């Protein structure tokens, strides 16, 4: 049996899986673990090694495909940095893994890899142009154009998360104001909700459902908590989800005007926020795009595993 090892270094979690290259539609093994809150590149690598050891049980894959949550030089397999985990600056991940396991390795940005996964195995099948967007810890995008990944001149194509949609908005980690990621991602929504509840709730009596869900421990607020609170009718939670969907919808509408892909495929935890989020997103994207520009916006078929399946597709080039 020819094994392919797929790895996903996410912003908050690490995952690994193995498939049989001859029938790569079903995991032979799958391991997943959350990153420690105070972790760094070294701890991520140690956790991933333990996942790999558990999966391989002394065996050896024919090739390794890697999805990484941050900018990557796909030609050399060098990680430029992680926006969420320290210590990843200019780490030659492809070289490290190739030397350690003695097999060919391919590394790329998680959104690019997820786009390839959805194109090959998921919601992008049958379409030769698509833009995959992940809306989770951050917001990123990956292109498939004319049936092939398109990374741009230096591998930075698809960064819709740092498209500015509100120049007067809050400051993003990247230094700009009003980026899609700053308005739409789960951690930023949670941060802003905490700020409102800490500063204004005593006067305005807002967010009572949010408070109830976290037992008044505001540090426990997450994007998922806001989604649940919104479903239960919390107005503050609904306002942040509306803002998230609006910001991403503006970004999608502008991208549709510029590149005109057939399909937008959306994955990541925030996309599970419910019907209201999707409705606002669809409406805003249509309003932003020209009426002559036709496109579809659909949920990812592979869910959180899209980057892993894309990693399989990367590794298949060597098998």
CORMO-V193348 format. One record per residue. RES is the residue in one small letter. PSI is psi in radians with two decimals (none if undefined). Layout:
BEGIN
{{RES PSI} {RES PSI}}
END
This chain:
BEGIN
{{x 2.31} {x 2.00} {x 2.46} {x 2.30} {x 2.17} {x 2.31} {x 2.50} {x 1.90} {x 1.71} {x 3.10} {x -0.55} {x -0.13} {x 2.76} {x 2.44} {x 2.62} {x 2.60} {x 2.76} {x 2.54} {x 2.81} {x 2.11} {x -0.47} {x -0.36} {x 1.15} {x 0.94} {x 0.11} {x 2.31} {x 2.35} {x -0.49} {x 2.64} {x 2.29} {x 2.50} {x 2.47} {x 2.51} {x 2.52} {x 2.52} {x 2.58} {x -0.50} {x 0.43} {x 3.00} {x -2.98} {x -0.69} {x -0.76} {x -0.66} {x -0.78} {x -0.68} {x -0.74} {x -0.77} {x -0.69} {x -0.68} {x -0.65} {x -0.76} {x -0.79} {x -0.73} {x -0.65} {x -0.78} {x -0.53} {x 0.79} {x -0.17} {x 3.12} {x 2.25} {x 2.84} {x -0.48} {x 2.80} {x 2.29} {x 2.45} {x 2.26} {x 2.28} {x 2.35} {x 1.22} {x 3.04} {x 2.36} {x 2.45} {x 1.77} {x -0.39} {x -0.75} {x -0.25} {x 0.42} {x 2.25} {x 2.22} {x -0.75} {x 2.93} {x 2.40} {x -0.17} {x -0.30} {x 2.15} {x 2.76} {x 0.04} {x 0.11} {x 2.09} {x 0.75} {x 2.15} {x 1.27} {x -0.72} {x -0.80} {x -0.75} {x -0.84} {x -0.66} {x -0.70} {x -0.65} {x -0.66} {x -0.14} {x 0.54} {x 2.84} {x 2.50} {x 2.44} {x 2.29} {x 2.42} {x 2.93} {x 2.52} {x -0.66} {x -0.70} {x -0.73} {x -0.73} {x -0.66} {x -0.75} {x -0.69} {x -0.82} {x -0.64} {x -0.76} {x -0.69} {x -0.17} {x -2.31} {x -0.16} {x -0.02} {x 2.33} {x 0.04} {x 2.37} {x -0.03} {x 2.15} {x 2.72} {x 2.02} {x 2.36} {x 2.24} {x 2.27} {x 1.68} {x -2.12} {x -0.70} {x -2.98} {x 2.11} {x 2.96} {x 2.71} {x 2.45} {x 2.48} {x 2.04} {x 2.28} {x 0.67} {x 0.17} {x 2.61} {x 2.44} {x 2.00} {x -0.14} {x 3.12} {x -0.67} {x 0.47} {x 0.22} {x 0.21} {x 2.61} {x 0.09} {x 1.09} {x -0.42} {x -0.40} {x 0.46} {x 2.23} {x 2.14} {x -0.24} {x 1.62} {x -0.32} {x 0.17} {x -3.08} {x 2.76} {x 2.30} {x 2.88} {x -0.52} {x -0.18} {x -0.29} {x 2.91} {x 2.46} {x 0.55} {x 2.72} {x -0.80} {x -0.69} {x -0.48} {x -0.42} {x -0.38} {x 2.72} {x -0.90} {x -0.65} {x -0.68} {x -0.77} {x -0.75} {x -0.80} {x -0.63} {x -0.74} {x -0.77} {x -0.77} {x -0.80} {x -0.59} {x -0.63} {x -0.58} {x -0.37} {x -0.70} {x -0.52} {x -0.60} {x -0.19} {x 0.85} {x 2.83} {x 0.49} {x -0.63} {x -0.70} {x -0.84} {x -0.71} {x -0.67} {x -0.50} {x 0.17} {x 0.62} {x 0.14} {x 1.65} {x -0.36} {x -0.25} {x -0.04} {x 2.28} {x 3.04} {x -0.67} {x -0.67} {x -0.74} {x -0.67} {x -0.77} {x -0.75} {x -0.70} {x -0.71} {x -0.50} {x 0.06} {x 0.17} {x 2.12} {x -0.64} {x -0.78} {x -0.74} {x -0.64} {x -0.72} {x -0.63} {x -0.64} {x -0.78} {x -0.73} {x -0.89} {x -0.67} {x -0.83} {x -0.80} {x -0.64} {x -0.71} {x -0.77} {x -0.79} {x -0.75} {x -0.70} {x -0.70} {x -0.68} {x -0.74} {x -0.65} {x -0.79} {x -0.46} {x 0.91} {x 2.78} {x -0.62} {x 2.42} {x 2.20} {x 2.13} {x 2.23} {x 3.10} {x 2.78} {x -0.64} {x -0.46} {x -0.13} {x 0.29} {x -0.19} {x 3.09} {x -0.69} {x -0.78} {x -0.84} {x -0.68} {x -0.82} {x -0.73} {x -0.90} {x -0.80} {x -0.78} {x -0.72} {x -0.74} {x -0.70} {x -0.56} {x -0.67} {x 2.72} {x 2.57} {x -0.40} {x -0.17} {x 1.99} {x 2.38} {x 2.84} {x 2.57} {x 2.06} {x 2.69} {x 2.62} {x 2.40} {x -0.42} {x -0.03} {x -2.43} {x -0.20} {x 0.05} {x -0.78} {x -0.63} {x -0.73} {x -0.60} {x -0.64} {x -0.63} {x -0.81} {x -0.67} {x -0.83} {x -0.49} {x -0.40} {x -0.37} {x -0.16} {x none}}
END
